[in-house]
Amino acid sequence: MTETEPNLPDLTGRVALVTGASRGLGRATALALARAGADVVVTYRSQADEAARVADEIRSGGRRSWVYPLDLEQTDDIDHLFRAITDDIGGLDICVLNAAATSFRPLLDAEPRHLRRTYEISCVGFLSVVQRCVPLMQEGGGTIVGVSGADTRTYIPAHGILAGAKAAMEAMIRYLAVELGPTGITLLGVNPGTILGDSIKSMLGDLYAYAVEAEERTHPLQHGATPEDIAESMVALCGPASRWAHGSIVDLDGGSVFAMTGRWMQESTNYFLTRDGLTDVTRGPSVSE
């Protein structure tokens, strides 16, 4: 990490904050930012040991790293974090808001407490962090990235609560981009689609292996996204060249969400045709006048 990787922007001398950085996409993003030259503030809600390991890995590569607990439902936690960034670190240039939590269940089974927690983190906590970032970034500009999800683009079973909160966050990103335009701060969102890793593995259990095979068979890139894949694209957006992406929600899914209905319909059709001993179909039928 003492030299930046050629496929990443040069972020040497910048300080980055990543929420939910102890595992998954947050961990991969923190490490990718460090490889790009940034010093990284790592936050976690409950995985203290994993967060410490991420920070140790960053330091072993020659960058600075700090670890702080952060529960985005707790204003005191947010205030403590930003006091530490101001007093101990001296500033902030990049903020990646990755942390999220929800209850996966149909909306008709949702209780107010499930919505309160999800919206508190993805909307209230998100905005609270942005509000505290702005004074630290105004003089030299900076980049704030909010992580959304494929459930704002397409139906995913049991994701209605999180989809609503993330859609609200995307709307706030667009509004904040207009309000913050004159400050020089770049604010954008990213929508990574399906990420193969620990999060989806814990959700799917024994079905995970089948999901991986299905994603790799049907993805337009013929490759299911890993946290590291998405992290590198996210870090690319943290450089100055992303200025004209300001206010955008950038899809980082390799075209998979747009293609989802057609690719799964094609795969299902091929399955049934093959099962019944008919010809495998990989193209749509020709249309004659």
C-alpha positions, 0 to 999 in steps of 0.5 A: 500500500505504500504505492497506489495501484494504477487502476485506482485514483491517487488519494494520497494525503486524504482521510476517508471515513467508511461506516460499517467497515468491519466486513463485506463491502465496507471492509473491501472499500476501506482496504481499497481506499488505503490501496489508493493512498488514503488514511482510513477511519474504520467504524463498526457497530458490533464487530470490534475484532473484525474492525481492528483487523481491517485497521491493522491490515491498512496500517501494515500497508503504510497508511494510517487507520483509526477505529471507532464504534458507531451506531447510526441510531445513536446521535451521541455515537455520531457526535463522538466520532466527529469530535474525534475526527476533528480533534485527533485527525484534523479533517475529512476528505471522503465519506462512504456511508455503507452501514445498513440494517433491517428486518427482512420480511413482507411489508404486511408482516412489518411492525413499526419498530422494524421500520424505525430502525431501518429508517433511523440508520439509512435516512436519519443517521445518513443525513446526520453524518452528511451534516457533520461532514460538510463543515470539515470538507467545505474548504477543500471539497470532498466526496460523500458516497451513499450506498443504496441497493438493487431493491430500489430498482427491482422486486426482491422478496422480503426487502420492502422495508429496506427498499423504502429506506434506501429509496428515501436516501437516494432522494436525499442524495439528489436534493443534497447535491443541489444544496451542496453544489456551490461548496465543491463537495461531490455527493453521489450514490451507488447502487451495487446490485447483488454482491456475493459474500457473507451478507447474502450467504447468511441470508440464504444459508444452504441456498447460497451455493445455488444462488452463486451458480445462478448469478454466474450463469445469468449475469451479463458479465458471466461473473457474480460481483464480489465486495472487492469488485464493487469497492474498486469501482466505488473508490474510482468515484472518490477521485476528482474525475467524478465531479460531473457524476455529482447528484447521480445514483451510479449503478455498479451492477454490470448491467445485471438489474436491467437484464434481470427479467430477461436473463432469468426468463431465458434461463427458466425457459432453457431449463424447461426445454432441456427437461422436456428434451427440446432444443435449448434456446439462447436467443429470442424467436425471430419475428417475420412480417 
